[in-house]
Amino acid sequence: MNGHLWQVYQLARTKHSVYPVVQSQLTALNDALRNGRAQTGPLCIAAGGLFQLAGELAFDSNRYDDAAASYSLAASASKEAGAYDLWACALIRSAYVDLSERRYKRAADTLGAARRVALRGDGSLATKHWAAAVQAEAYAWLGDFDACEEALGEAEKVADLGGQVSNGGWLRFDGSRLAEEREARYLQLNRLDLAEAALTDALKLAPLAPGHSFRRRGAVLSDLAVIGAKRKDSEQVLHYAGEAIRLARASGSGYVARRLQPLTAKLGTFGRDRRIVELRAEIGTLTA
């Protein structure tokens, strides 16, 4: 059932629609743990995966405290079961909460711990590479170019694994997004030309085509809008941010709305341009 729920979550246009089923499964799992109807180890592994999914749903709805609590429970259950890859993934997801709350040093430290835990897991899986990819983001926000490049280099070694490197559930990282990740890091480090060229190319990839992954496409569009703002190009801002807003409304995803937040601080440089003022108001409505 857990594996099925992860598939439904990935396919769902509005992520929060999956919550009632996840809540029902959590209740059944808690009852089983309380009543001792099965061996503790397998139930802890099931809990480690299910609480991560519950955390994902909370995170997508901008309920950071609930997400952090779910990831903490997932990490504890996974550690109890000795499921190192599952444990590391719970730590990675917990770091995403810190990144969203701008606690970049704490996120980098958590991701370092996740990389160490993953070394004890299944070497054929991409867990340690995912931890490195997310850690690169934390280092980029901290302005540490060398550490960011080291982490990205480690993440790109996922290509050396071959075969099935993810399980399609609590571990979905397979390296296919690394081009987007690297150029998003260039944006954070203010390497605008490098970032814009790769992000524009990324929009042409099949997984980011209109009608596919709302969150991935929305993130790239948001980054391109930020580049436009840094260059004082109002047309670029309006074009890319407008599409990102439409995606956020169609999917009900708080993730895309969060990716647009850094843009609002840069819109004040456009003065009283009516279109920019309206755009800023629209983003404010989304985040509210």
Wavefront OBJ file of the C-alpha trace (Angstrom):
o trace
v 0.000 0.000 0.000
v 2.840 2.410 0.818
v 4.402 1.884 -2.605
v 1.044 2.435 -4.258
v 0.485 5.658 -2.313
v 3.830 7.061 -3.448
v 2.797 6.386 -7.054
v -0.571 8.081 -6.536
v 1.178 11.047 -4.906
v 3.504 11.471 -7.880
v 0.648 11.282 -10.376
v -1.816 13.473 -8.468
v -2.342 16.899 -9.956
v -3.279 18.306 -6.539
v -1.088 16.643 -3.924
v -3.350 17.368 -0.958
v -6.030 15.118 -2.468
v -3.912 12.118 -1.382
v -3.883 13.143 2.285
v -7.060 11.330 3.480
v -5.768 7.969 2.213
v -2.347 8.539 3.760
v -3.989 9.467 7.063
v -6.020 6.243 6.978
v -2.890 4.203 6.312
v -1.069 5.934 9.178
v -3.928 5.012 11.510
v -3.729 1.363 10.446
v 0.042 1.361 10.894
v -0.176 2.918 14.350
v -2.756 0.321 15.382
v -0.470 -2.473 14.207
v 2.490 -1.052 16.133
v 0.403 -0.577 19.260
v -1.131 -4.054 19.165
v 2.078 -5.885 18.252
v 0.411 -7.835 15.432
v 3.597 -8.035 13.400
v 7.363 -7.883 13.791
v 8.592 -4.440 14.789
v 11.348 -4.209 12.145
v 9.136 -4.379 9.043
v 6.591 -2.050 10.645
v 9.321 0.502 11.422
v 10.431 0.363 7.796
v 6.834 0.899 6.689
v 6.545 3.802 9.138
v 9.789 5.316 7.853
v 8.393 5.459 4.336
v 4.860 6.499 5.214
v 5.846 9.325 7.552
v 8.078 10.689 4.792
v 5.089 10.745 2.470
v 2.997 12.481 5.127
v 5.822 14.994 5.480
v 5.867 15.588 1.729
v 2.148 16.392 1.782
v 2.599 18.811 4.689
v 5.631 20.422 3.051
v 3.758 20.940 -0.212
v 1.038 22.723 1.767
v 3.598 24.996 3.507
v 2.953 23.361 6.899
v 6.615 23.267 7.863
v 6.160 22.273 11.516
v 4.029 19.282 10.535
v 6.511 18.330 7.829
v 9.462 18.519 10.228
v 7.624 16.397 12.790
v 6.787 13.750 10.180
v 10.368 13.621 8.907
v 11.665 13.309 12.460
v 9.366 10.344 13.090
v 10.455 8.817 9.779
v 14.132 9.186 10.717
v 13.587 7.629 14.144
v 11.650 4.667 12.767
v 14.200 4.082 9.987
v 17.112 4.271 12.428
v 15.380 1.775 14.726
v 15.031 -0.640 11.808
v 18.619 -0.138 10.634
v 17.322 0.974 7.234
v 20.132 3.366 6.364
v 18.941 4.570 2.956
v 15.455 5.220 4.316
v 16.967 7.037 7.300
v 19.195 9.177 5.073
v 16.228 10.140 2.875
v 14.293 11.285 5.945
v 17.247 13.512 6.886
v 17.416 14.922 3.352
v 13.734 15.811 3.426
v 14.163 17.379 6.858
v 16.915 19.576 5.395
v 14.459 20.863 2.790
v 12.443 22.390 5.632
v 15.564 24.188 6.877
v 16.313 25.426 3.358
v 12.796 26.820 3.076
v 13.228 28.558 6.441
v 16.642 29.924 5.335
v 18.555 27.952 7.943
v 21.255 27.139 5.428
v 24.063 26.172 7.818
v 21.785 23.800 9.681
v 20.624 22.285 6.390
v 24.205 21.783 5.223
v 25.068 20.019 8.500
v 21.999 17.766 8.302
v 22.843 16.848 4.732
v 26.396 16.043 5.741
v 24.951 13.619 8.286
v 22.682 12.169 5.598
v 25.687 11.557 3.337
v 27.471 9.702 6.153
v 24.410 7.573 6.942
v 23.935 6.760 3.254
v 27.473 5.376 3.066
v 26.245 2.548 5.311
v 23.344 1.769 2.980
v 22.960 0.097 -0.384
v 25.787 1.307 -2.630
v 23.738 0.623 -5.753
v 21.158 3.249 -4.753
v 21.471 6.981 -5.377
v 20.872 8.036 -1.764
v 24.287 9.568 -1.105
v 24.194 11.341 -4.461
v 20.820 12.900 -3.656
v 22.153 14.102 -0.295
v 25.105 15.693 -2.085
v 22.859 17.382 -4.664
v 20.738 19.016 -1.970
v 23.806 19.925 0.073
v 25.095 21.812 -2.982
v 22.022 24.024 -2.729
v 22.735 24.779 0.930
v 26.346 25.672 0.129
v 25.225 27.887 -2.755
v 22.973 29.856 -0.406
v 25.954 30.176 1.955
v 28.033 31.522 -0.940
v 30.583 28.712 -0.703
v 31.370 28.056 -4.373
v 34.065 25.410 -3.762
v 31.910 23.352 -1.392
v 28.985 23.665 -3.818
v 31.104 22.383 -6.708
v 32.384 19.455 -4.594
v 28.853 18.442 -3.664
v 27.635 18.733 -7.256
v 30.573 16.651 -8.444
v 29.660 13.932 -5.956
v 26.019 14.086 -7.022
v 26.957 13.652 -10.686
v 28.707 10.369 -9.876
v 25.213 8.849 -9.873
v 25.809 8.311 -13.604
v 28.477 5.724 -12.694
v 25.999 3.481 -10.891
v 23.958 2.254 -13.854
v 20.842 0.123 -13.458
v 17.979 0.986 -11.101
v 19.275 3.661 -8.718
v 15.920 4.681 -7.184
v 12.834 2.841 -5.987
v 10.202 5.227 -7.302
v 8.884 5.846 -3.787
v 10.758 7.434 -0.915
v 13.875 7.528 -3.121
v 13.148 9.087 -6.514
v 16.485 10.744 -7.260
v 18.126 9.327 -10.379
v 20.268 12.220 -11.569
v 17.878 13.275 -14.331
v 17.438 16.710 -12.738
v 21.098 17.477 -12.189
v 21.300 19.878 -15.136
v 18.500 21.921 -13.573
v 20.129 21.653 -10.165
v 23.511 22.870 -11.380
v 22.082 25.880 -13.174
v 19.847 26.760 -10.243
v 23.009 26.787 -8.125
v 24.660 29.102 -10.676
v 21.717 31.441 -10.228
v 22.177 31.439 -6.455
v 25.869 32.227 -6.995
v 24.907 35.029 -9.440
v 26.408 33.364 -12.532
v 23.476 34.589 -14.635
v 24.627 33.779 -18.184
v 25.456 30.170 -17.308
v 22.210 29.789 -15.407
v 19.906 31.264 -18.058
v 21.294 29.211 -20.935
v 20.848 25.908 -19.130
v 17.458 26.742 -17.618
v 16.097 27.762 -21.030
v 17.336 24.467 -22.462
v 15.799 22.607 -19.514
v 12.325 23.854 -20.451
v 12.671 21.958 -23.742
v 13.200 18.605 -22.007
v 10.298 16.157 -22.145
v 9.806 15.875 -18.342
v 9.441 19.671 -18.120
v 7.129 20.095 -21.095
v 3.732 21.724 -20.437
v 1.310 19.267 -18.859
v 3.965 17.127 -17.158
v 5.689 17.949 -13.862
v 4.094 21.139 -12.582
v 6.598 21.487 -9.749
v 9.740 21.036 -11.861
v 8.549 23.339 -14.627
v 7.336 25.886 -12.090
v 10.728 25.930 -10.369
v 12.585 26.558 -13.645
v 10.136 29.286 -14.671
v 10.563 30.979 -11.280
v 14.339 30.962 -11.617
v 14.151 32.466 -15.113
v 11.864 35.200 -13.765
v 14.431 35.975 -11.046
v 17.153 36.289 -13.713
v 14.910 38.733 -15.573
v 14.456 40.773 -12.388
v 18.198 40.920 -11.783
v 18.648 42.221 -15.326
v 15.788 44.724 -14.964
v 13.999 42.989 -17.873
v 10.305 43.430 -17.068
v 9.116 41.452 -20.112
v 11.119 38.390 -19.073
v 9.802 38.672 -15.530
v 6.181 38.928 -16.644
v 6.477 36.091 -19.162
v 8.046 33.472 -16.903
v 6.456 34.488 -13.592
v 3.025 34.633 -15.213
v 3.256 31.033 -16.378
v 4.615 29.913 -12.998
v 1.633 31.522 -11.257
v -0.789 29.739 -13.587
v 0.891 26.416 -12.781
v 0.717 27.104 -9.044
v -3.001 27.837 -9.262
v -3.768 24.833 -11.458
v -1.908 22.399 -9.196
v -2.632 23.982 -5.813
v 1.063 23.459 -5.055
v 2.609 25.534 -2.304
v 6.019 24.512 -3.645
v 5.731 26.616 -6.798
v 4.374 29.520 -4.741
v 7.428 29.289 -2.462
v 9.779 29.297 -5.441
v 8.232 32.602 -6.521
v 8.775 34.288 -3.154
v 12.411 35.356 -3.773
v 11.167 37.219 -6.847
v 8.928 39.598 -4.882
v 11.863 41.205 -3.062
v 13.396 42.140 -6.421
v 10.236 43.590 -7.989
v 10.522 46.857 -6.075
v 13.315 47.937 -8.422
v 10.783 48.312 -11.259
v 9.139 51.315 -9.641
v 5.433 51.850 -10.305
v 5.097 49.684 -13.403
v 1.433 48.690 -13.129
v 1.998 45.197 -14.551
v 4.760 44.478 -12.045
v 2.649 45.772 -9.163
v -0.183 43.441 -10.201
v 2.255 40.547 -10.535
v 3.578 41.118 -7.045
v 0.022 41.160 -5.691
v -0.731 37.868 -7.451
v 2.321 36.205 -5.902
v 1.280 37.556 -2.510
v -2.146 35.981 -2.936
v -0.576 32.632 -3.754
v 1.717 32.592 -0.728
v -1.093 33.757 1.550
l 1 2 3 4 5 6 7 8 9 10 11 12 13 14 15 16 17 18 19 20 21 22 23 24 25 26 27 28 29 30 31 32 33 34 35 36 37 38 39 40 41 42 43 44 45 46 47 48 49 50 51 52 53 54 55 56 57 58 59 60 61 62 63 64 65 66 67 68 69 70 71 72 73 74 75 76 77 78 79 80 81 82 83 84 85 86 87 88 89 90 91 92 93 94 95 96 97 98 99 100 101 102 103 104 105 106 107 108 109 110 111 112 113 114 115 116 117 118 119 120 121 122 123 124 125 126 127 128 129 130 131 132 133 134 135 136 137 138 139 140 141 142 143 144 145 146 147 148 149 150 151 152 153 154 155 156 157 158 159 160 161 162 163 164 165 166 167 168 169 170 171 172 173 174 175 176 177 178 179 180 181 182 183 184 185 186 187 188 189 190 191 192 193 194 195 196 197 198 199 200 201 202 203 204 205 206 207 208 209 210 211 212 213 214 215 216 217 218 219 220 221 222 223 224 225 226 227 228 229 230 231 232 233 234 235 236 237 238 239 240 241 242 243 244 245 246 247 248 249 250 251 252 253 254 255 256 257 258 259 260 261 262 263 264 265 266 267 268 269 270 271 272 273 274 275 276 277 278 279 280 281 282 283 284 285 286 287 288
